[in-house]
Amino acid sequence: MQRIKAYFDRHGSEAFRIGEGRISGYISAATGLLSLLAVLCFIFPEWLTFAEFRKVYSEQFARTALLIGLAASFGLGTLNILLNNRKRLGITGMVSSGLALFLGGTNIQFDSIGHSPYSLGLDWFILALLVSAIVFIPLEKLYAKDPELKILRPHWRTDLCYFFVSHMAVQFILIFVTASSSFLAGWAVSDTVQGFVRSLPIPVQFVMAVFVADLGQYWLHRLYHVVPWMWKFHAVHHSSTSMDWLAGSRVHFAEVLLTRTGVLVPLMLLGFSTEAMNAYVILIGIQAVLAHANVKIDGGWLNYILVLPRYHHWHHARHIDYIYKNYAIHTPLVDMLFGTFKLPPNEWPKRYGVFGKDLPNGMLKQLVYPLKRKEPAQPN
């Protein structure tokens, strides 16, 4: 509570203040819109939900979460309308949740979920966004590296669009990875190696998978920075001038496909167990958000074992001394191994982004940017 009070005292009138209705308005709008999307998932489960992800949660959990979202949207929307002169957020939340109820709400029933050749990961997007926001927004306000950075900072809509697309296309990415793995399986698979890997305890497999994956990601990441045509795609990720939990989502879709394939295919060919792979995928999800977050963590000795925010922030720094440094995604040990480790004690970058001309704003313009014949922004 002392940290919360100190935050509001420090920011004064510019902060979201309890009692003015703005916080309730934003939460109402967000939960209302997410509830509407969740109802669409119940109406079209075979088309809008990812079959592999449905195994992670139960139908009852989804219905309970939807009920909580609807109640929060109505309740907080009413509070916003009563307390704040700008009532459009509360109205947005109440209209969205009202439409969700009109379409059936938590009462939508289905006997079974049919099969479709391709489905979108709308359920994955909803839960990932909800959990990330609930965890990281409070952390960024209470333990901020940059206390002045607002939740709705410039270009947050662009990064939210990237977050949406990358989660919605999860099955397409998995199909691409599986097809690549099948193509290579005929000559790259060793039964002896796979048998040895699978005989190891799951925790050992997990540690091995993290290190093997980071070796692959390290060299792929390094190529992104030194090969001009690859940098044009990777520059999209580095174009953000603010670092927070949402900034890591800004990745060109072509890079997503290449990186996921380059990392997951070797793990699949080596024969790591499903449990070890699932644990690694969870680590990716957590670390990708945490490494970019506006969270000031004093990692101590962990700074040399795990990629934490300060380490990865320096990779994004607009600082001449940090060009071509800190490529590792999971552990700085890989950078130490190849001579690209650099971390000043107790210091954080002051500027982020690419050198030279800034990239265009907006996801569509940035997706087209690497395909244009022009000089790319210089690597940061």
N, C-alpha and C positions, 0 to 999 in steps of 0.2 A: 504493500500500500504506500509506503514511503517513496518508492520509485515512481509509482503512478502520480502521486501528488507533486513530486519534483518535476516530472515531465510537464504537467499542466502549468506549474508555476514558471518554468523556463520559457514555455512557448506563449504563454499569455493568451491573447485573443485570437492568435492564429491557429491554435490547436483545437481539436475537437473537445469541447467542454461538456461535462456531464450536466444535463439539465436544459440544454438548448435545442435538443431534438435532431441535431445533424447526425449523430452516431446512429440513432435509431432509424433515421431515414435511409442511410446507406445500407444498413443491415437488412432493413425491410425490402428494399429494392433488390438486393443481391439474393436473399433467400426466396423472394417471390419469383424471380426469373429462374433460379435454379429449380424451384419446385415445379414450375411449368415444364421445364425440360425433363424433369424426372417423370412427370405424368406422361409425356410423350414416349419415354422409355417403356412405361407400363403398357401403352397402347400398341407400340410397334417394337416389342422386345427382340424379335429375330433380326430386325434391320438396324436398330439403334443401340443395341448392347453387345458387348464383346463376349463371346462364349467362354473364353478362357478366364476372363475377369469375373464372370458370374459365379465361378466356383469359389471365389474369395469371400463373398458375402451371401447371406440368406435372403429370401424373399421377405421374411418378417422384418429383418434389419432395414431393408429398403423402404418398406411401408412405414415403419416407425420413424425413420429419418425424414421421410416425406411429411408425415403428420407434424413433426416438430418444426419443420421448415414452414409449413403453412401457418401454424399457430404463431410462430415468430414473426412472419411477414405481416399478418393481420394485426397482431398486438403492437409491434414496433411501428408499423405504418400509422396506426391510430395515434400513437404517442408523438410521432413526427408532425402529424397534422395539427395536433393540439398545441405543440410547443414551438414550432418553427414557422416563420413567415413563408419560407420556400417549401411548399408542400408537395412538390412534384415527385420527390423521392418516395415519400409515403404513399402517394397515389399510385406510382408505378408498381410498388410492391403489392399493394392491395388489389390492383387490377390484375396483375400477373397471377397472384395466388387465387383470386376469384375465378379467373379463366381456367386455372388448373382444377378447381373444384367443379366447375361447370362441365369439364371434360371427364369427370369421374373421380378425381382425387385418389384417395387411398382405397376406394371401393372398386376399382377396376379389377376384374377377375379374368384369369385365363387358365385353361386346363393344362396346357403344355406349350412350350416355346418351339416354334417351327424352326426348320433349318433354312438358312439362306447362304448362297455362295460367298457373299461378302456382307459384312456388317460394320457399322461405325461404332466407335467407342465412346458414345455419349455418356454412358454410366461411369466410365473411367475418368472422363473430363470432370463430371460433376463432383465425384468423391475426391479426386485429386485436388481440385481447386478448393473445395470446402476444407479439407484437412490442412492443406498448405496455408490457407488464409488464417484459419483458427490458430495454428501453431506459430507461424512466422510473423504475422502482423503485430501481435503483442510483444514478441521477442524484439522486433525491430524498434518498437517504441520504448521499451524498457531498457534495452542494452544496445542502443544505437551507436554505430561507428560515426554516422553523420546525423546528429539529432535534428538538423534542419530539413532533412529529406522528407517530403510529404508522402503519405500513403498513395495519393493520386498524383504522383509526380508527372512531369512532362513525358509524353509518349507511353503512358501506361496502357493505353488502349491498344497500341501496336503490339506490345509484348503479350497482352491478354489474347490477342488474335493468334499469335504464334503458339501460345499455350493451348488454345482451343484446337487448332489444326493438328498439332503434334499428337494430342491425345485422341482426337477423333479418327486419325489415320493409323491407329495402333495395329489393326489387323493387316492393313496393306504393308506396313513395315515388316510385320512378322512373316507374311507371305513371301516378301522379297528376300528376307534372311533365310527362310526355309528353302526356297528355291536355289539360292546360292549354295547353301550347305549340301543339298542333294546333288547339285552339279559337280561339286568337288569331292563328294564322298567316295566315288569310284576309285580314285587314285590317291587320295590324301588320308584315308582312314587306316589306322593300324589297330587290329584287334588286340595285339599285345599291349600297346600303349593304353587303349581304352580300358582293358581289363585291369591294368595296374592302377589307373586313376580311380576307377569305380571301387576298387578294393580299399581305398583309403577312407578314414573316418570323415564324416561330412564336414566338421569344422576345418580339417586339413584341406579338403577339397575346396572349401570356400576361400581360404587364404591363398591357395594356389591360383584359383580362378581370378581373384582380385589382382594378383601380381602379373599373371599372364595377360589379362585384359589390359592392364595399365601399360605393359610393355608395348602392346599393339597400338593402344591409343596414343602413347607418347610419340611414336614415330609417325603415325598418321597426323597427329596434331602439329608436329614439327614440320611436316610437309605442307600443311595448310599455310604455314607462315613463310615458307621459303620458295614455294612454287607459285609463280604469279597467277596462273589461272585458278589454282586452288584457293589462293588468298582472297580472290574476288568473292568467292562463296563464303569463306570464313570471316571476311570483313564485316558481314552482316551481323555476326555474333558480337564483334568488338565495337560495333557502331554505337552501342548504348553509352551515354555519358553519365548515367546513374547506375549504381549497383544496389540491387535489392533482391528479394526472393523471387520476383517475377522476371528480372532481367535475364536470367539464364535460359529462359524459354525462347529468346530471340536467336533462332538457329535456322538457316536456310534449309528447306526441305531436302534438297539434294545432299547437303552435308549430313542430315539426319540419316538418310538411307545409307550413305557411304560409311559413316562411322559405326552405326549399329551393325551393318554387315561385316565390316572389318574387325569388329570386336567379338560379336556373338558367334559368328561362324567358326572361328578357331576353337572356341570353348565347346561348341557342339561336336566338332570333329574329334576333339581330345577325349570326349566321353564323360564329361562332368555330369554328375547325377542331377536329377530334376530338383532335388532339395537344395543343392549347392547353387544351381543356376537361379532358382527363385530367390535365394538369399542375396545373390549378387545383384539381381534386378532391383530388389528393395534398396540395396546400398546405392545403386545408381540414382534412384528416385530421390533419396534423402540427400545425398551428397551434391547432386546437381543443383538443388535449391539452396542448401546451406552454404556452399562455396561462394555463391554470388550474393548472399544475404547481407543486409545492412546491420550486421550483428557483430559487436565487439567482443570477441572471445579471447581470453588469455589462456591459450592452449598449453603453455609451458613446453615440456618435452614432447607433447603430442604434435606440436608444430612440425616436428621432423619425422613423424610417423604417418600422420593423416593430413590430407589437403583440407585445411580449414579456411574460413573466409579471408583472413589477412594474407595468406599465401596466394590464393587465387586472385584476390584483388590486385596484387602486384603484377600478375600476368596481364591484367586488363589496364594497368596504369599507362597513362600517356606520359611516359618518362623514358628518356633516351637510354638510361642505364638498364632498363628492363626489357628492351627489345630482345626477343628470342630467349626468354627465361621462363622457368616454372611451367613447363608443358604438362606435367603429370596431372592426372585427374583424381586419382585415389590416394597415392602415397608419394611424398617428396623423395623417398628413397630412390625412385627411378630417375629423377632429375640429378640426384647426387651421383648416381651410377654413370651418367653420361655428361656430367659437367655443366648442367644448365640450372643448377640450384642457386637461388639468390633470395635472401630474406633478411632485411634490416631489422634489428631488434627494436620492438615496441614502436614501429612507425607504420603509418598507413598512407596510401596514395592520396593525393589531393585532386587529381584530374584523371578522367577516364575517356576512352574513345580512341579513334584512329588519328594518325597524323595526316596532314594534307586536307583535301576537301572532304567535308562530311558526306555521308551517304544520304540518299533521299529519305524522307520520312514516310511512314506507312508501309504495311507488310507487302502489298502488291507491288509497289515500286521497288522495294528491296529484293523481292523474289526475282524481278526482271533485271535488276542492276548487274549481276554477274554476266549476263548474256549480251550486254551492250559492248560495243567496241570503243572503249575509252580506257584511259589510264586508271588503274585501280587506286583506291586510297592506300597510302603507304602503311606497311605493317606497324602496329604500335609496339 
